[in-house]
Amino acid sequence: MNQSNKKIIFVVIVAALGYFVDIYDLVLFGVVKADSLKAIMPRASILEQAAMGKHLFNMQMLGMLIGGLIWGILGDKKGRLKVLFGSILLYSIANITNAFVTDTFSYSLIRIVAGIGLAGELGAGITLVSEMMSKEKRGYGTMIIVTFGALGAVVASLVGSTGAGLATLFSNIFNFQIAPWQAAYLLGGIMGLTLLFLRVGTIESNFFNTIKSKESVKKGSFKILFSSRKNILKYLYCILIGIPIWYVIGLIIMNSKDDFGPWLGLSNVSNGKAVMYAYIGLSLGDLISGFLSQWLKSRKFVVKIYLGFTAITCLIFLIFIKQISLENYYLFCFLLGTGTGYWAIFVTIAAEQFGTNIRSTAANTIPNFVRGSVNLIILLFGFLLSMSCTTGVAALIIGFLLILLAFFSLSKLDETFGKDLNYLEEETT
């Protein structure tokens, strides 16, 4: 193995570990928010704590939207590596700080900061690996990043729900009492800071190095990104093919305890376990979709398969099942997660649609707009419920609308498997 291949493998490993910590923190808040709010708001009612939890989640998603813009532009102007370093440093510090919040204002502020940090990891990693690997094999690199990274959700679920031992360990180390939810946040921050040391020696994309000193090349420009109808539509289509993923994760899975468990006759569903099984499925789905994409030499066809599988699984889960055991509920969480396992291909498609000078901007902002769409999805879900739709019917209407839009958008995008990415976008006047 030559030195260049070793460096590429190292970058893939580091990007995968970074995304692991990224997903750990993204999911961790949903797992520990109830315990943390009980400690911070001891006199508040359960409804007040639940409302604050939704507010904090919205603040995190707001941070991710802001961060997607910031890191995307910086990735094109200053380099992919600097974004990788900066984003993980920011959300690691936010994690550690989050362990010691004592009021809801501080909690809100830190979730915004954490969201900004979380927004940069995936897009920068996918862009860097896509530009470093050969056009025929880069799908394997992005597959490894997302497949391994998704397991961070599994660890977050386990640590968040069974963190007593970890809390005892940290209490002994720091010589003061630390609750399990605090220990979970501390672990995320420590993992992130540890990862920064591993990043020493990683290399920048040659594509970016070629243009970074050229003043004549406009980099990270939204004016270029939106200067033509073609680019605007490509950008919109890329967002729309990813939204069904967060429809499943953000609406169905993360509201298992309050909405979809009771809809199926269960009162003891754990959101943490639902998320864990869904992300195990997502990780497996990404692994399979990555291999299928390389074998079939097509990204679009594999996404079609996954969208079809998601539509069928949602139909069965939401309409045809009326009573279900807890074990089978978690099985469906796994299957629904597997259907969303085209996340790696989706982000790769987004990166491959645009030139080197705006690729990071696109690859960072598109996934974060997809994540941010969950707020609109939940608003629409609440509206349909207020119109006397049942839980299952309301979710199904939204799901099939989004899946149909994804199929339409996919038909409008070019196949990007094996596409040469060494080109620039020019501003259209």
TAGI-V310807 format. One record per helix or strand of 3 or more residues. SS is the DSSP state (helix for helix, strand for strand). FROM is the first residue (numbers start at 1). TO is the last residue. If there is no record, write none. Layout:
BEGIN
ss = [SS | SS]
from = [FROM | FROM]
to = [TO | TO]
END
This chain:
BEGIN
ss = [helix | helix | helix | helix | helix | helix | helix | helix | helix | helix | helix | helix | helix | helix | helix | helix | helix]
from = [3 | 46 | 80 | 104 | 138 | 164 | 180 | 206 | 222 | 229 | 256 | 271 | 300 | 326 | 343 | 359 | 391]
to = [40 | 77 | 98 | 132 | 161 | 174 | 198 | 211 | 225 | 253 | 263 | 296 | 320 | 339 | 352 | 386 | 412]
END
